[in-house]
Amino acid sequence: MVIKVKKTVFRHFLNQEIPFTKIFLINEENEQIGLTSKQEALDKSQNLNLDLVCISPNANPPVCKIIDYQKYLYQLKKKSKPQKKFLCKESKVSFHISEGDLITKIKQIEKWLDGNGNTVKVNLEMQGREQEHKDLAREKCQKIIDLLHEKSAGQIKLRGEIKAQGRAYIFFLYRSNK
């Protein structure tokens, strides 16, 4: 039986399709039964209303397992899907943010950083004449970093440096496990 799952092809011999006469059998509880005949293994699998699947046909002797085949395929499909490596969230902060709103943003950033491997991009945007005060914008960025660093007992750190990009200052934060 051939099952295609988005570029991944699983090839298994199933029940009567198994071409081998002697096989190494593993039961439904992952216990090794040992070398048995194909017919004896088929009888055991039919008594349990499960399937006999050849999971390693190239082994000597071939390895077969008594399992629920549909459940086994589902687990293979789950494993073949790419896992999320990390998540990058973005928080936009205006140049004239009030103290209360800044604390709320900092709490939200902390919550986002609690996830494993998450990164937060903080974007401090400036408009009009605010763009003339680059030193104040850097101070505001440093204040955000310092507040987060204090609240997390030094676990939240700056990745890279604060960069000016157009009319905004951008920096990335992450949580170190040290």
CNS distance restraints for C-alpha pairs under 8 A (distance, minus, plus):
assign (resid   1 and name CA) (resid  11 and name CA) 6.26 0.50 0.50
assign (resid   1 and name CA) (resid  12 and name CA) 5.89 0.50 0.50
assign (resid   1 and name CA) (resid  13 and name CA) 6.33 0.50 0.50
assign (resid   1 and name CA) (resid  14 and name CA) 6.86 0.50 0.50
assign (resid   2 and name CA) (resid   9 and name CA) 6.89 0.50 0.50
assign (resid   2 and name CA) (resid  10 and name CA) 6.01 0.50 0.50
assign (resid   2 and name CA) (resid  11 and name CA) 5.03 0.50 0.50
assign (resid   2 and name CA) (resid  12 and name CA) 6.93 0.50 0.50
assign (resid   3 and name CA) (resid   9 and name CA) 5.79 0.50 0.50
assign (resid   3 and name CA) (resid  10 and name CA) 5.38 0.50 0.50
assign (resid   3 and name CA) (resid  11 and name CA) 6.79 0.50 0.50
assign (resid   4 and name CA) (resid   8 and name CA) 5.82 0.50 0.50
assign (resid   4 and name CA) (resid   9 and name CA) 4.59 0.50 0.50
assign (resid   4 and name CA) (resid  10 and name CA) 6.55 0.50 0.50
assign (resid   5 and name CA) (resid   9 and name CA) 6.20 0.50 0.50
assign (resid   5 and name CA) (resid  10 and name CA) 7.99 0.50 0.50
assign (resid   5 and name CA) (resid  77 and name CA) 6.90 0.50 0.50
assign (resid   8 and name CA) (resid  80 and name CA) 7.55 0.50 0.50
assign (resid  12 and name CA) (resid  53 and name CA) 6.62 0.50 0.50
assign (resid  12 and name CA) (resid  54 and name CA) 5.94 0.50 0.50
assign (resid  12 and name CA) (resid  55 and name CA) 6.45 0.50 0.50
assign (resid  13 and name CA) (resid  17 and name CA) 5.44 0.50 0.50
assign (resid  13 and name CA) (resid  18 and name CA) 5.06 0.50 0.50
assign (resid  13 and name CA) (resid  19 and name CA) 7.93 0.50 0.50
assign (resid  13 and name CA) (resid  53 and name CA) 5.90 0.50 0.50
assign (resid  13 and name CA) (resid  54 and name CA) 5.20 0.50 0.50
assign (resid  13 and name CA) (resid  55 and name CA) 7.76 0.50 0.50
assign (resid  14 and name CA) (resid  18 and name CA) 5.99 0.50 0.50
assign (resid  14 and name CA) (resid  51 and name CA) 7.08 0.50 0.50
assign (resid  14 and name CA) (resid  52 and name CA) 5.94 0.50 0.50
assign (resid  14 and name CA) (resid  53 and name CA) 4.77 0.50 0.50
assign (resid  14 and name CA) (resid  54 and name CA) 6.49 0.50 0.50
assign (resid  15 and name CA) (resid  42 and name CA) 6.62 0.50 0.50
assign (resid  15 and name CA) (resid  51 and name CA) 6.18 0.50 0.50
assign (resid  15 and name CA) (resid  52 and name CA) 4.88 0.50 0.50
assign (resid  15 and name CA) (resid  53 and name CA) 6.26 0.50 0.50
assign (resid  16 and name CA) (resid  42 and name CA) 7.97 0.50 0.50
assign (resid  18 and name CA) (resid  38 and name CA) 7.86 0.50 0.50
assign (resid  18 and name CA) (resid  53 and name CA) 7.92 0.50 0.50
assign (resid  18 and name CA) (resid  54 and name CA) 6.85 0.50 0.50
assign (resid  20 and name CA) (resid  38 and name CA) 6.89 0.50 0.50
assign (resid  20 and name CA) (resid  62 and name CA) 7.62 0.50 0.50
assign (resid  21 and name CA) (resid  37 and name CA) 5.71 0.50 0.50
assign (resid  21 and name CA) (resid  38 and name CA) 5.22 0.50 0.50
assign (resid  21 and name CA) (resid  39 and name CA) 7.87 0.50 0.50
assign (resid  22 and name CA) (resid  35 and name CA) 6.74 0.50 0.50
assign (resid  22 and name CA) (resid  36 and name CA) 5.77 0.50 0.50
assign (resid  22 and name CA) (resid  37 and name CA) 4.57 0.50 0.50
assign (resid  22 and name CA) (resid  38 and name CA) 5.79 0.50 0.50
assign (resid  22 and name CA) (resid  61 and name CA) 7.12 0.50 0.50
assign (resid  22 and name CA) (resid  62 and name CA) 7.82 0.50 0.50
assign (resid  23 and name CA) (resid  35 and name CA) 5.62 0.50 0.50
assign (resid  23 and name CA) (resid  36 and name CA) 5.62 0.50 0.50
assign (resid  23 and name CA) (resid  37 and name CA) 6.08 0.50 0.50
assign (resid  23 and name CA) (resid  38 and name CA) 6.26 0.50 0.50
assign (resid  23 and name CA) (resid  61 and name CA) 5.63 0.50 0.50
assign (resid  23 and name CA) (resid  62 and name CA) 5.26 0.50 0.50
assign (resid  23 and name CA) (resid  63 and name CA) 5.96 0.50 0.50
assign (resid  23 and name CA) (resid  64 and name CA) 6.50 0.50 0.50
assign (resid  24 and name CA) (resid  33 and name CA) 7.40 0.50 0.50
assign (resid  24 and name CA) (resid  34 and name CA) 5.16 0.50 0.50
assign (resid  24 and name CA) (resid  35 and name CA) 4.42 0.50 0.50
assign (resid  24 and name CA) (resid  36 and name CA) 6.23 0.50 0.50
assign (resid  24 and name CA) (resid  61 and name CA) 5.95 0.50 0.50
assign (resid  24 and name CA) (resid  62 and name CA) 5.99 0.50 0.50
assign (resid  24 and name CA) (resid  63 and name CA) 4.77 0.50 0.50
assign (resid  24 and name CA) (resid  64 and name CA) 6.07 0.50 0.50
assign (resid  25 and name CA) (resid  32 and name CA) 6.29 0.50 0.50
assign (resid  25 and name CA) (resid  33 and name CA) 5.37 0.50 0.50
assign (resid  25 and name CA) (resid  34 and name CA) 5.41 0.50 0.50
assign (resid  25 and name CA) (resid  35 and name CA) 6.29 0.50 0.50
assign (resid  25 and name CA) (resid  36 and name CA) 6.64 0.50 0.50
assign (resid  25 and name CA) (resid  41 and name CA) 7.09 0.50 0.50
assign (resid  25 and name CA) (resid  63 and name CA) 6.10 0.50 0.50
assign (resid  25 and name CA) (resid  64 and name CA) 5.13 0.50 0.50
assign (resid  25 and name CA) (resid  65 and name CA) 5.77 0.50 0.50
assign (resid  25 and name CA) (resid  66 and name CA) 7.75 0.50 0.50
assign (resid  26 and name CA) (resid  30 and name CA) 5.74 0.50 0.50
assign (resid  26 and name CA) (resid  31 and name CA) 5.56 0.50 0.50
assign (resid  26 and name CA) (resid  32 and name CA) 4.55 0.50 0.50
assign (resid  26 and name CA) (resid  33 and name CA) 5.53 0.50 0.50
assign (resid  26 and name CA) (resid  34 and name CA) 7.26 0.50 0.50
assign (resid  26 and name CA) (resid  63 and name CA) 7.52 0.50 0.50
assign (resid  26 and name CA) (resid  64 and name CA) 6.30 0.50 0.50
assign (resid  26 and name CA) (resid  65 and name CA) 4.70 0.50 0.50
assign (resid  26 and name CA) (resid  66 and name CA) 6.46 0.50 0.50
assign (resid  27 and name CA) (resid  31 and name CA) 5.52 0.50 0.50
assign (resid  27 and name CA) (resid  32 and name CA) 6.58 0.50 0.50
assign (resid  27 and name CA) (resid  33 and name CA) 6.68 0.50 0.50
assign (resid  27 and name CA) (resid  65 and name CA) 5.84 0.50 0.50
assign (resid  27 and name CA) (resid  66 and name CA) 5.06 0.50 0.50
assign (resid  27 and name CA) (resid  67 and name CA) 7.57 0.50 0.50
assign (resid  28 and name CA) (resid  65 and name CA) 7.08 0.50 0.50
assign (resid  28 and name CA) (resid  66 and name CA) 5.12 0.50 0.50
assign (resid  28 and name CA) (resid  67 and name CA) 5.48 0.50 0.50
assign (resid  35 and name CA) (resid  61 and name CA) 7.88 0.50 0.50
assign (resid  36 and name CA) (resid  40 and name CA) 6.70 0.50 0.50
assign (resid  36 and name CA) (resid  41 and name CA) 6.83 0.50 0.50
assign (resid  37 and name CA) (resid  41 and name CA) 6.42 0.50 0.50
assign (resid  38 and name CA) (resid  42 and name CA) 6.14 0.50 0.50
assign (resid  39 and name CA) (resid  43 and name CA) 6.20 0.50 0.50
assign (resid  40 and name CA) (resid  44 and name CA) 6.39 0.50 0.50
assign (resid  41 and name CA) (resid  45 and name CA) 6.23 0.50 0.50
assign (resid  41 and name CA) (resid  52 and name CA) 7.25 0.50 0.50
assign (resid  42 and name CA) (resid  46 and name CA) 6.09 0.50 0.50
assign (resid  42 and name CA) (resid  51 and name CA) 7.97 0.50 0.50
assign (resid  42 and name CA) (resid  52 and name CA) 6.32 0.50 0.50
assign (resid  43 and name CA) (resid  47 and name CA) 6.19 0.50 0.50
assign (resid  44 and name CA) (resid  48 and name CA) 6.52 0.50 0.50
assign (resid  45 and name CA) (resid  49 and name CA) 6.15 0.50 0.50
assign (resid  45 and name CA) (resid  50 and name CA) 5.14 0.50 0.50
assign (resid  45 and name CA) (resid  51 and name CA) 5.71 0.50 0.50
assign (resid  45 and name CA) (resid  52 and name CA) 5.97 0.50 0.50
assign (resid  45 and name CA) (resid  66 and name CA) 5.82 0.50 0.50
assign (resid  45 and name CA) (resid  67 and name CA) 7.99 0.50 0.50
assign (resid  46 and name CA) (resid  50 and name CA) 6.02 0.50 0.50
assign (resid  46 and name CA) (resid  51 and name CA) 7.14 0.50 0.50
assign (resid  50 and name CA) (resid  66 and name CA) 6.37 0.50 0.50
assign (resid  50 and name CA) (resid  67 and name CA) 5.59 0.50 0.50
assign (resid  50 and name CA) (resid  68 and name CA) 5.23 0.50 0.50
assign (resid  50 and name CA) (resid  69 and name CA) 7.59 0.50 0.50
assign (resid  51 and name CA) (resid  66 and name CA) 5.62 0.50 0.50
assign (resid  51 and name CA) (resid  67 and name CA) 5.41 0.50 0.50
assign (resid  51 and name CA) (resid  68 and name CA) 5.72 0.50 0.50
assign (resid  51 and name CA) (resid  69 and name CA) 6.03 0.50 0.50
assign (resid  52 and name CA) (resid  64 and name CA) 6.52 0.50 0.50
assign (resid  52 and name CA) (resid  65 and name CA) 5.70 0.50 0.50
assign (resid  52 and name CA) (resid  66 and name CA) 4.68 0.50 0.50
assign (resid  52 and name CA) (resid  67 and name CA) 6.48 0.50 0.50
assign (resid  53 and name CA) (resid  64 and name CA) 5.36 0.50 0.50
assign (resid  53 and name CA) (resid  65 and name CA) 5.35 0.50 0.50
assign (resid  53 and name CA) (resid  66 and name CA) 6.41 0.50 0.50
assign (resid  53 and name CA) (resid  67 and name CA) 7.11 0.50 0.50
assign (resid  53 and name CA) (resid  69 and name CA) 7.30 0.50 0.50
assign (resid  54 and name CA) (resid  62 and name CA) 7.11 0.50 0.50
assign (resid  54 and name CA) (resid  63 and name CA) 5.88 0.50 0.50
assign (resid  54 and name CA) (resid  64 and name CA) 4.10 0.50 0.50
assign (resid  54 and name CA) (resid  65 and name CA) 6.38 0.50 0.50
assign (resid  55 and name CA) (resid  63 and name CA) 5.98 0.50 0.50
assign (resid  55 and name CA) (resid  64 and name CA) 5.58 0.50 0.50
assign (resid  55 and name CA) (resid  65 and name CA) 6.77 0.50 0.50
assign (resid  56 and name CA) (resid  62 and name CA) 5.75 0.50 0.50
assign (resid  56 and name CA) (resid  63 and name CA) 5.02 0.50 0.50
assign (resid  56 and name CA) (resid  64 and name CA) 6.90 0.50 0.50
assign (resid  57 and name CA) (resid  62 and name CA) 4.71 0.50 0.50
assign (resid  57 and name CA) (resid  63 and name CA) 6.36 0.50 0.50
assign (resid  58 and name CA) (resid  62 and name CA) 6.14 0.50 0.50
assign (resid  59 and name CA) (resid  63 and name CA) 6.56 0.50 0.50
assign (resid  67 and name CA) (resid  72 and name CA) 7.21 0.50 0.50
assign (resid  68 and name CA) (resid  72 and name CA) 6.26 0.50 0.50
assign (resid  69 and name CA) (resid  73 and name CA) 6.19 0.50 0.50
assign (resid  70 and name CA) (resid  74 and name CA) 6.24 0.50 0.50
assign (resid  71 and name CA) (resid  75 and name CA) 6.34 0.50 0.50
assign (resid  72 and name CA) (resid  76 and name CA) 6.33 0.50 0.50
assign (resid  73 and name CA) (resid  77 and name CA) 6.16 0.50 0.50
assign (resid  74 and name CA) (resid  78 and name CA) 6.28 0.50 0.50
assign (resid  75 and name CA) (resid  79 and name CA) 6.29 0.50 0.50
assign (resid  76 and name CA) (resid  80 and name CA) 6.21 0.50 0.50
assign (resid  77 and name CA) (resid  81 and name CA) 6.55 0.50 0.50
assign (resid  85 and name CA) (resid 117 and name CA) 7.48 0.50 0.50
assign (resid  86 and name CA) (resid 116 and name CA) 7.28 0.50 0.50
assign (resid  86 and name CA) (resid 117 and name CA) 5.17 0.50 0.50
assign (resid  86 and name CA) (resid 118 and name CA) 5.32 0.50 0.50
assign (resid  86 and name CA) (resid 119 and name CA) 7.40 0.50 0.50
assign (resid  87 and name CA) (resid 117 and name CA) 7.05 0.50 0.50
assign (resid  87 and name CA) (resid 118 and name CA) 4.82 0.50 0.50
assign (resid  87 and name CA) (resid 119 and name CA) 6.20 0.50 0.50
assign (resid  88 and name CA) (resid 118 and name CA) 5.85 0.50 0.50
assign (resid  88 and name CA) (resid 119 and name CA) 4.67 0.50 0.50
assign (resid  88 and name CA) (resid 120 and name CA) 5.41 0.50 0.50
assign (resid  88 and name CA) (resid 121 and name CA) 6.86 0.50 0.50
assign (resid  89 and name CA) (resid 112 and name CA) 7.38 0.50 0.50
assign (resid  89 and name CA) (resid 118 and name CA) 7.75 0.50 0.50
assign (resid  89 and name CA) (resid 119 and name CA) 6.46 0.50 0.50
assign (resid  89 and name CA) (resid 120 and name CA) 4.83 0.50 0.50
assign (resid  89 and name CA) (resid 121 and name CA) 6.09 0.50 0.50
assign (resid  90 and name CA) (resid 120 and name CA) 5.60 0.50 0.50
assign (resid  90 and name CA) (resid 121 and name CA) 4.60 0.50 0.50
assign (resid  90 and name CA) (resid 122 and name CA) 5.86 0.50 0.50
assign (resid  90 and name CA) (resid 123 and name CA) 7.23 0.50 0.50
assign (resid  91 and name CA) (resid 105 and name CA) 7.58 0.50 0.50
assign (resid  91 and name CA) (resid 109 and name CA) 7.43 0.50 0.50
assign (resid  91 and name CA) (resid 120 and name CA) 7.14 0.50 0.50
assign (resid  91 and name CA) (resid 121 and name CA) 6.20 0.50 0.50
assign (resid  91 and name CA) (resid 122 and name CA) 4.91 0.50 0.50
assign (resid  91 and name CA) (resid 123 and name CA) 6.10 0.50 0.50
assign (resid  92 and name CA) (resid 122 and name CA) 5.99 0.50 0.50
assign (resid  92 and name CA) (resid 123 and name CA) 4.71 0.50 0.50
assign (resid  92 and name CA) (resid 124 and name CA) 6.04 0.50 0.50
assign (resid  92 and name CA) (resid 125 and name CA) 7.12 0.50 0.50
assign (resid  93 and name CA) (resid  97 and name CA) 6.84 0.50 0.50
assign (resid  93 and name CA) (resid 102 and name CA) 7.93 0.50 0.50
assign (resid  93 and name CA) (resid 105 and name CA) 7.96 0.50 0.50
assign (resid  93 and name CA) (resid 122 and name CA) 7.25 0.50 0.50
assign (resid  93 and name CA) (resid 123 and name CA) 5.98 0.50 0.50
assign (resid  93 and name CA) (resid 124 and name CA) 4.77 0.50 0.50
assign (resid  93 and name CA) (resid 125 and name CA) 6.28 0.50 0.50
assign (resid  94 and name CA) (resid 124 and name CA) 5.60 0.50 0.50
assign (resid  94 and name CA) (resid 125 and name CA) 5.12 0.50 0.50
assign (resid  94 and name CA) (resid 126 and name CA) 6.45 0.50 0.50
assign (resid  95 and name CA) (resid 124 and name CA) 6.28 0.50 0.50
assign (resid  95 and name CA) (resid 125 and name CA) 6.03 0.50 0.50
assign (resid  95 and name CA) (resid 126 and name CA) 5.49 0.50 0.50
assign (resid  95 and name CA) (resid 130 and name CA) 7.30 0.50 0.50
assign (resid  95 and name CA) (resid 137 and name CA) 6.80 0.50 0.50
assign (resid  95 and name CA) (resid 140 and name CA) 7.71 0.50 0.50
assign (resid  97 and name CA) (resid 101 and name CA) 6.38 0.50 0.50
assign (resid  97 and name CA) (resid 102 and name CA) 6.26 0.50 0.50
assign (resid  98 and name CA) (resid 102 and name CA) 6.12 0.50 0.50
assign (resid  99 and name CA) (resid 103 and name CA) 6.31 0.50 0.50
assign (resid 100 and name CA) (resid 104 and name CA) 6.39 0.50 0.50
assign (resid 101 and name CA) (resid 105 and name CA) 6.23 0.50 0.50
assign (resid 102 and name CA) (resid 106 and name CA) 6.14 0.50 0.50
assign (resid 103 and name CA) (resid 107 and name CA) 6.23 0.50 0.50
assign (resid 104 and name CA) (resid 108 and name CA) 6.34 0.50 0.50
assign (resid 105 and name CA) (resid 109 and name CA) 6.17 0.50 0.50
assign (resid 106 and name CA) (resid 110 and name CA) 6.14 0.50 0.50
assign (resid 106 and name CA) (resid 144 and name CA) 7.39 0.50 0.50
assign (resid 106 and name CA) (resid 147 and name CA) 7.85 0.50 0.50
assign (resid 106 and name CA) (resid 148 and name CA) 6.70 0.50 0.50
assign (resid 107 and name CA) (resid 111 and name CA) 6.25 0.50 0.50
assign (resid 108 and name CA) (resid 112 and name CA) 6.30 0.50 0.50
assign (resid 109 and name CA) (resid 113 and name CA) 6.18 0.50 0.50
assign (resid 109 and name CA) (resid 120 and name CA) 6.87 0.50 0.50
assign (resid 110 and name CA) (resid 114 and name CA) 6.41 0.50 0.50
assign (resid 110 and name CA) (resid 148 and name CA) 7.40 0.50 0.50
assign (resid 111 and name CA) (resid 115 and name CA) 7.73 0.50 0.50
assign (resid 112 and name CA) (resid 118 and name CA) 6.95 0.50 0.50
assign (resid 112 and name CA) (resid 119 and name CA) 7.88 0.50 0.50
assign (resid 112 and name CA) (resid 120 and name CA) 7.25 0.50 0.50
assign (resid 113 and name CA) (resid 117 and name CA) 7.81 0.50 0.50
assign (resid 113 and name CA) (resid 118 and name CA) 5.50 0.50 0.50
assign (resid 113 and name CA) (resid 119 and name CA) 6.42 0.50 0.50
assign (resid 113 and name CA) (resid 120 and name CA) 6.96 0.50 0.50
assign (resid 113 and name CA) (resid 156 and name CA) 7.99 0.50 0.50
assign (resid 113 and name CA) (resid 174 and name CA) 6.42 0.50 0.50
assign (resid 113 and name CA) (resid 175 and name CA) 6.07 0.50 0.50
assign (resid 114 and name CA) (resid 118 and name CA) 7.46 0.50 0.50
assign (resid 114 and name CA) (resid 175 and name CA) 7.47 0.50 0.50
assign (resid 117 and name CA) (resid 174 and name CA) 7.59 0.50 0.50
assign (resid 117 and name CA) (resid 175 and name CA) 7.59 0.50 0.50
assign (resid 118 and name CA) (resid 174 and name CA) 6.62 0.50 0.50
assign (resid 118 and name CA) (resid 175 and name CA) 7.69 0.50 0.50
assign (resid 119 and name CA) (resid 172 and name CA) 6.74 0.50 0.50
assign (resid 119 and name CA) (resid 173 and name CA) 5.80 0.50 0.50
assign (resid 119 and name CA) (resid 174 and name CA) 4.94 0.50 0.50
assign (resid 119 and name CA) (resid 175 and name CA) 7.75 0.50 0.50
assign (resid 120 and name CA) (resid 172 and name CA) 5.60 0.50 0.50
assign (resid 120 and name CA) (resid 173 and name CA) 5.24 0.50 0.50
assign (resid 120 and name CA) (resid 174 and name CA) 6.59 0.50 0.50
assign (resid 121 and name CA) (resid 170 and name CA) 6.94 0.50 0.50
assign (resid 121 and name CA) (resid 171 and name CA) 5.85 0.50 0.50
assign (resid 121 and name CA) (resid 172 and name CA) 4.51 0.50 0.50
assign (resid 121 and name CA) (resid 173 and name CA) 6.52 0.50 0.50
assign (resid 122 and name CA) (resid 170 and name CA) 5.73 0.50 0.50
assign (resid 122 and name CA) (resid 171 and name CA) 5.48 0.50 0.50
assign (resid 122 and name CA) (resid 172 and name CA) 6.14 0.50 0.50
assign (resid 122 and name CA) (resid 173 and name CA) 7.67 0.50 0.50
assign (resid 123 and name CA) (resid 168 and name CA) 6.45 0.50 0.50
assign (resid 123 and name CA) (resid 169 and name CA) 5.88 0.50 0.50
assign (resid 123 and name CA) (resid 170 and name CA) 4.72 0.50 0.50
assign (resid 123 and name CA) (resid 171 and name CA) 6.89 0.50 0.50
assign (resid 124 and name CA) (resid 137 and name CA) 7.61 0.50 0.50
assign (resid 124 and name CA) (resid 141 and name CA) 7.26 0.50 0.50
assign (resid 124 and name CA) (resid 168 and name CA) 5.37 0.50 0.50
assign (resid 124 and name CA) (resid 169 and name CA) 5.07 0.50 0.50
assign (resid 124 and name CA) (resid 170 and name CA) 6.35 0.50 0.50
assign (resid 125 and name CA) (resid 167 and name CA) 6.21 0.50 0.50
assign (resid 125 and name CA) (resid 168 and name CA) 4.32 0.50 0.50
assign (resid 125 and name CA) (resid 169 and name CA) 6.57 0.50 0.50
assign (resid 126 and name CA) (resid 130 and name CA) 5.44 0.50 0.50
assign (resid 126 and name CA) (resid 131 and name CA) 5.65 0.50 0.50
assign (resid 126 and name CA) (resid 167 and name CA) 5.62 0.50 0.50
assign (resid 126 and name CA) (resid 168 and name CA) 5.79 0.50 0.50
assign (resid 127 and name CA) (resid 131 and name CA) 6.21 0.50 0.50
assign (resid 127 and name CA) (resid 167 and name CA) 7.03 0.50 0.50
assign (resid 129 and name CA) (resid 133 and name CA) 7.72 0.50 0.50
assign (resid 130 and name CA) (resid 134 and name CA) 7.93 0.50 0.50
assign (resid 131 and name CA) (resid 167 and name CA) 6.51 0.50 0.50
assign (resid 133 and name CA) (resid 137 and name CA) 6.42 0.50 0.50
assign (resid 134 and name CA) (resid 138 and name CA) 6.25 0.50 0.50
assign (resid 135 and name CA) (resid 139 and name CA) 6.29 0.50 0.50
assign (resid 136 and name CA) (resid 140 and name CA) 6.18 0.50 0.50
assign (resid 137 and name CA) (resid 141 and name CA) 6.28 0.50 0.50
assign (resid 137 and name CA) (resid 169 and name CA) 7.43 0.50 0.50
assign (resid 138 and name CA) (resid 142 and name CA) 6.12 0.50 0.50
assign (resid 138 and name CA) (resid 162 and name CA) 7.66 0.50 0.50
assign (resid 138 and name CA) (resid 169 and name CA) 7.60 0.50 0.50
assign (resid 139 and name CA) (resid 143 and name CA) 6.04 0.50 0.50
assign (resid 140 and name CA) (resid 144 and name CA) 6.38 0.50 0.50
assign (resid 141 and name CA) (resid 145 and name CA) 6.38 0.50 0.50
assign (resid 141 and name CA) (resid 162 and name CA) 7.63 0.50 0.50
assign (resid 141 and name CA) (resid 169 and name CA) 7.74 0.50 0.50
assign (resid 142 and name CA) (resid 146 and name CA) 6.03 0.50 0.50
assign (resid 143 and name CA) (resid 147 and name CA) 6.08 0.50 0.50
assign (resid 144 and name CA) (resid 148 and name CA) 6.27 0.50 0.50
assign (resid 145 and name CA) (resid 149 and name CA) 6.02 0.50 0.50
assign (resid 145 and name CA) (resid 157 and name CA) 7.53 0.50 0.50
assign (resid 145 and name CA) (resid 158 and name CA) 7.16 0.50 0.50
assign (resid 146 and name CA) (resid 150 and name CA) 6.10 0.50 0.50
assign (resid 147 and name CA) (resid 151 and name CA) 6.15 0.50 0.50
assign (resid 148 and name CA) (resid 152 and name CA) 6.09 0.50 0.50
assign (resid 148 and name CA) (resid 156 and name CA) 6.37 0.50 0.50
assign (resid 149 and name CA) (resid 153 and name CA) 6.16 0.50 0.50
assign (resid 149 and name CA) (resid 154 and name CA) 4.80 0.50 0.50
assign (resid 149 and name CA) (resid 155 and name CA) 6.55 0.50 0.50
assign (resid 149 and name CA) (resid 156 and name CA) 5.30 0.50 0.50
assign (resid 149 and name CA) (resid 157 and name CA) 6.59 0.50 0.50
assign (resid 150 and name CA) (resid 154 and name CA) 6.11 0.50 0.50
assign (resid 152 and name CA) (resid 156 and name CA) 6.05 0.50 0.50
assign (resid 155 and name CA) (resid 175 and name CA) 5.37 0.50 0.50
assign (resid 155 and name CA) (resid 176 and name CA) 5.19 0.50 0.50
assign (resid 155 and name CA) (resid 177 and name CA) 6.75 0.50 0.50
assign (resid 155 and name CA) (resid 178 and name CA) 6.99 0.50 0.50
assign (resid 156 and name CA) (resid 173 and name CA) 6.64 0.50 0.50
assign (resid 156 and name CA) (resid 174 and name CA) 5.57 0.50 0.50
assign (resid 156 and name CA) (resid 175 and name CA) 4.33 0.50 0.50
assign (resid 156 and name CA) (resid 176 and name CA) 6.21 0.50 0.50
assign (resid 157 and name CA) (resid 173 and name CA) 5.60 0.50 0.50
assign (resid 157 and name CA) (resid 174 and name CA) 5.54 0.50 0.50
assign (resid 157 and name CA) (resid 175 and name CA) 6.15 0.50 0.50
assign (resid 157 and name CA) (resid 176 and name CA) 6.93 0.50 0.50
assign (resid 158 and name CA) (resid 171 and name CA) 7.29 0.50 0.50
assign (resid 158 and name CA) (resid 172 and name CA) 5.96 0.50 0.50
assign (resid 158 and name CA) (resid 173 and name CA) 4.69 0.50 0.50
assign (resid 158 and name CA) (resid 174 and name CA) 6.55 0.50 0.50
assign (resid 159 and name CA) (resid 171 and name CA) 7.33 0.50 0.50
assign (resid 159 and name CA) (resid 172 and name CA) 5.28 0.50 0.50
assign (resid 159 and name CA) (resid 173 and name CA) 5.55 0.50 0.50
assign (resid 159 and name CA) (resid 174 and name CA) 6.63 0.50 0.50
assign (resid 160 and name CA) (resid 171 and name CA) 7.39 0.50 0.50
assign (resid 160 and name CA) (resid 172 and name CA) 7.07 0.50 0.50
assign (resid 161 and name CA) (resid 171 and name CA) 6.23 0.50 0.50
assign (resid 161 and name CA) (resid 172 and name CA) 7.79 0.50 0.50
assign (resid 162 and name CA) (resid 169 and name CA) 6.56 0.50 0.50
assign (resid 162 and name CA) (resid 170 and name CA) 5.78 0.50 0.50
assign (resid 162 and name CA) (resid 171 and name CA) 4.79 0.50 0.50
assign (resid 162 and name CA) (resid 172 and name CA) 7.96 0.50 0.50
assign (resid 163 and name CA) (resid 169 and name CA) 5.51 0.50 0.50
assign (resid 163 and name CA) (resid 170 and name CA) 5.26 0.50 0.50
assign (resid 163 and name CA) (resid 171 and name CA) 6.36 0.50 0.50
assign (resid 164 and name CA) (resid 168 and name CA) 5.93 0.50 0.50
assign (resid 164 and name CA) (resid 169 and name CA) 4.48 0.50 0.50
assign (resid 164 and name CA) (resid 170 and name CA) 6.38 0.50 0.50
assign (resid 165 and name CA) (resid 169 and name CA) 5.87 0.50 0.50
assign (resid 165 and name CA) (resid 170 and name CA) 6.86 0.50 0.50
